[in-house]
Amino acid sequence: MNDLTTGFIGRLRARDPGAWFELWEIFGPVLRAQLSRWGRGRIGIETVQDLSQETMVALASAIDRHDPNQGARFSTWLLAIARYTLGDEIDRRMAQKRGSGVKPKSLDDSGFGGLAPDLSPDGAYELAVFDAKVEAALRQAEREVEFMDFEIFRRRVLEGQSGKEVAASLGTSEPTVSRRLASVRKRLREKLFETFSKYSFTAEEMAELARNGIELNPNKKTEADFEEAVAEVYHRIAERRAAEAAQGSSA
């Protein structure tokens, strides 16, 4: 357990509003998407929003009992809290259907009323958690570098424009684009290390960066891979949000 992780857990336990907002900003969308998948279209957008907020409330009540040194992944811990919250909601609904004074079946017996038989982490959930961490690092880097520098990074890396196109559109030279791009990559690597250190309770979670092509110790050979991997995360997030928006508009 590194100092960034233990320090963040300490802030959560101290009920630091900034830490809780940070947690919600980064992982709220992941929770909403996971709850929607579990609900299989049978719980509405408003219910999903309520349940994701209730998950954070439940997390606040459980944080003092959590021991990150036991080696559980952050994503698994968050998923367990969301499962507990969804289970409470399904139990409540089933109790209402049976009528007051009738004891509902246990969560295991109910099978979530046909909603989600398998609540274990899957690849889609783990990838969404990974992407949320990368996006958080991108936001931090954007806040800390000059506007023009990140605009160059956005156009060159996230939007896939050539160095010549970026230089022409921004009225600068290609060497300037390359220099400013290198500056943003350096800052982004710093933010990626900080973000993954803060939210990674295991060495396996930290190793996810390299496994996904995002090397924190660069060389000329890996720079193109780094940019491609970051852009891939950026576009995955955009696709998820577009799908969620479409789902919300059709609900």
N, C-alpha and C positions, 0 to 999 in steps of 0.2 A: 504494500500500500504506500503510495507516494504522498508527499506533503500536499500537493494540490487536491488530491482526492479527500484526504482526511480533513483538510481545511474546509472544503466545500460541505462535507457531511456535518462538520461542526457548525457551520453557518445555518444549515437546515435545522439542526437541533436547537440552535439559539433562536429559531423563528425569525431569521433575518428576511424581511420582505423582499429584498433584492435577490436573494438566493432562490426563493420560491418563485418569483416572477421569471427568473432566468430558466428554471426548470420547466415551468409551464410554456414559456416561449419556444423552447427547443423541442420538448417532447410532447406537448399538447397535441400537435397534429398527428404524431405517431399513434397516440392513444386513441384519438378519434377514428383513425383509419382502421385500427385493430378491432375496436368495438363494433364498427360497421361490418367488418368481415364476419365477426362472431354472430352478429345479429342477422346476417343473411337477408337484409332488406326488411326484416320484420320489426325493427325498431327505427323510429324516425330520426331525422337529423337533430331535432331539438333534444330528443332523449339521449342521443349519442353525446351531444354537447354537455348535457347535465351529468351524464355518467363519467365523462372525462374529468369534469371538475370535481365530482365526488371522489374519483380516484385520487386526486391530489389531496383532498381533505383526509382520506384514509391514510395516505402516505404520511401526512403530517402527524397523525396519531400513532403511526407505527415506527417513525424514524428513530425514536429513542431506544427501541428494542432491536434495531437492525445492527448486525455486526458485519461490516464489509470484509473483515479479515477472514471470514469463513470461505471466501473465494467464489461467492456467487456473482455471476455477471450482472452488471447494472441493468441490462435489458431484461434479464430473467426476473430480477427483483421487481421492476416496474410492472412486468406482465402479471406477476402473482397478485399485486395489489389491484390491478384492473380486473382480474378474474374474480377476486373477492367482491369487488363493487358490482360487477355484472351479476354475480350469483345472488347478492342481496336483492337486486332489482327483479330478477326472475322469481325468486322466492316470494317477493311481495305481490307480484302479479298473480302467481298461482294461488296464493292465499286469498286474494280478492275474488278469484273465480270460484273457489270452494265455499266462500261465504265466511262471515265473521264467526269466530269461535271454533273454526275447524283448523286443525293444525296442518300446515302444508308439509309435503314430503321434504326430505333433505335434498340438498343441492345435488348430491350424487344420484339419488333416486329419480329426481325430476328430469334429468337429461336436458336441463335448460329449456324445457317445453319444446324440444325439437329444434332449438336454435343452433347450438354449437357443441357437438360431441367431443371435439378435440381442441383443448385450450393450450396445448403446449406450444412453445415458440416455433415458428417455422421460418423458412428462408426469407419470405417476403417481409416479415416483421423485423428480423435481424438486419436485413438490408436497409429498411426504413430507419432504424435506430442509427446505423452507421451513417446514412445520408444526413440525418438530422445533426449529427456532430460536425460533419464537414460543412454543412450550411451555416452552423453557428460560428465556425472559424472564419468562413467567408465574410459573414456580417461584421465580425470583429475587425478583420483586416480592412474592410471597406471604411469602417469608422476611423481607423487610425492612420490611413495613408491619405495623400492629397487626392482631391476629387479627380484631377486629370490622370493621375497614375492609375487609379482603379478603373476609370473609364477606358483607358488603354487595355487594361487586363480584361475587362468585360468584353470589349469588341474583339480583341485578338484571341482570347482563350475561350470564353464562354459562348461567344457568337460565331467563332470560327473564321473571322476575317483575316486576310493576309496582312503582313506587316506593311506592305505598300498601301493597301486599302485604308488601314487605320491611320497611317501617316497623312494620306491625302485628305481624309475626312476631317481630321483634327488640325490640319494646317501645320504639321511638324515634320520632322525627318525620320526615316527608318531607324537610324542609330539611336535617336531619342526614344523611339518606341521600344527598342530592344533594351535600352538602359532602364527605362521606367518599369518595363515589364519584369525585369530581373529584381527590381526593388520590391515590387508587390509579391512576387513569388517568395522572396526571403521572409517578408512579414507574414505571409500566409502560412508558411511552414512553422513559424513560431507560434501562430495562433492554433494550428492543428495540433502541435505538441501539447500546448496548454489545455485545449479542449478535451482531447482524448485522455490526457493524464487525469483531468478532473473527473471525468465520467467513466473511467475504466477501472473496475475493481480487480481485474485479472490481467496477467501478461498476454493472454490470448486476445483480449480486446485491443490492447495497444498494437499487437501484431497485425490487426486487420488493415491498418493503413498500407503497409508494405504489400500485403496479399492483394490489395485492390489497386496496386500500381502507384500508390502515393508514397514516394520515398522522402523521408525527412533529411537524409544525408545525401545531397544531390551530387551528380557529376554531369558532364555534358551529354552523356548517353541517356540519362534518365529524365532530363528536363522535358522532352517531348512527351514521354510517357506520363509524367506528372500532370502536365497541362491537359492531356487527353482524359486522364482519369478524373480530374476535378470537373472538367466539362461534362463528362458522362453523368456524374452525380447531379450536377446542376440541371441537366435535361431530364433526368429521372424525376426529380422533385417537381419540375414544371409540368410533366405529364401527369403525375399523381394529382396535383392541384387542379389541373384542367378536368380530370375525371371526377374529382370530388365536387367541383363546381357544377358539372353537368348532372351529376346525381342529385345535387341539392335543388337544381332548377326543375328537375323532373319529379321531385317528391311531392 
